[in-house]
Amino acid sequence: MITSIVLIKTSTDSIPEVAEQIAALEGVSEVYSVTGAHNLIAMVRVARHDDLADVIPGRISKVPGVVSTETHIAFRTYSQHDLEAAFAIGLEG
């Protein structure tokens, strides 16, 4: 599974509508409205790198109201759950 974080700038008067349209796209698992330089962050999870082209420039960028996107591809996932499991190895007695 390939995960990418897509930072999205939108027209500010249509953030909720744009977020809902993006969230409905295949390959998009979550969309967050955020503060800062971008209005939305979308989590995209696909099976192959080629699928990123279908989802991000092929669908997300074409949603009316999307001004620009910036994509970051995740190399490795770290979560509190994963860290707790890693440190618990060998502690069972």
Phi and psi in degrees as a GROMACS rama.xvg file:
@    title "Ramachandran Plot"
@    xaxis  label "Phi"
@    yaxis  label "Psi"
@TYPE xy
-103.917  127.625  ILE-2
-112.351  133.709  THR-3
-131.259  148.145  SER-4
-107.114  121.435  ILE-5
-112.287  114.982  VAL-6
-87.1102  128.895  LEU-7
-125.924  129.189  ILE-8
-99.2394  134.037  LYS-9
-128.983  169.461  THR-10
-71.8406  130.638  SER-11
-64.9398  -23.2979  THR-12
-79.8165  -3.50207  ASP-13
-130.801  24.3932  SER-14
-56.6871  -50.3565  ILE-15
-61.5052  -41.2777  PRO-16
-67.1541  -41.917  GLU-17
-64.7318  -43.4634  VAL-18
-60.1341  -43.3263  ALA-19
-64.7186  -41.593  GLU-20
-64.9649  -41.4142  GLN-21
-67.7491  -42.2314  ILE-22
-61.028  -27.1351  ALA-23
-80.8861  -8.77366  ALA-24
-75.7944  141.474  LEU-25
-63.6316  133.69  GLU-26
98.1374  -16.1569  GLY-27
-95.8749  119.405  VAL-28
-93.1947  -33.735  SER-29
-150.507  155.108  GLU-30
-135.381  130.683  VAL-31
-117.305  136.764  TYR-32
-87.5558  137.995  SER-33
-138.088  166.601  VAL-34
-92.9411  166.022  THR-35
109.383  -156.857  GLY-36
-70.991  -21.4374  ALA-37
-114.567  157.372  HIS-38
-95.3771  -31.9943  ASN-39
-136.121  152.654  LEU-40
-127.282  126.797  ILE-41
-112.236  137.027  ALA-42
-97.7822  121.324  MET-43
-113.779  127.475  VAL-44
-127.464  119.789  ARG-45
-135.751  166.248  VAL-46
-80.6171  -34.3566  ALA-47
-132.903  154.673  ARG-48
-58.9346  -38.5287  HIS-49
-59.0246  -29.4998  ASP-50
-67.5997  -25.7228  ASP-51
-59.937  -38.9378  LEU-52
-64.4139  -35.2043  ALA-53
-67.6055  -41.2268  ASP-54
-81.0359  -48.0158  VAL-55
-80.9502  -69.823  ILE-56
-73.3333  -26.0495  PRO-57
-76.2871  -31.8974  GLY-58
-125.124  -54.0602  ARG-59
-59.8521  -49.0728  ILE-60
-64.1899  -19.2436  SER-61
-93.4776  -2.77791  LYS-62
-68.217  128.284  VAL-63
-57.5472  131.391  PRO-64
103.96  -17.4115  GLY-65
-76.745  123.233  VAL-66
-92.3598  -45.2337  VAL-67
-159.556  161.897  SER-68
-133.379  154.483  THR-69
-135.734  123.23  GLU-70
-109.697  135.836  THR-71
-123.43  123.97  HIS-72
-94.2333  130.041  ILE-73
-80.1626  133.774  ALA-74
-86.9856  -44.0013  PHE-75
-146.475  148.671  ARG-76
-106.779  132.122  THR-77
-123.567  132.618  TYR-78
-138.202  163.442  SER-79
-58.5621  -39.739  GLN-80
-60.4454  -46.223  HIS-81
-63.7591  -41.4809  ASP-82
-65.6466  -41.5027  LEU-83
-62.7886  -42.0406  GLU-84
-64.3049  -40.7916  ALA-85
-65.6814  -40.6947  ALA-86
-77.7585  -16.3451  PHE-87
-84.6801  -10.0661  ALA-88
-62.0297  128.221  ILE-89
85.2512  -2.80109  GLY-90
-89.0425  -13.5682  LEU-91
-75.9016  137.758  GLU-92
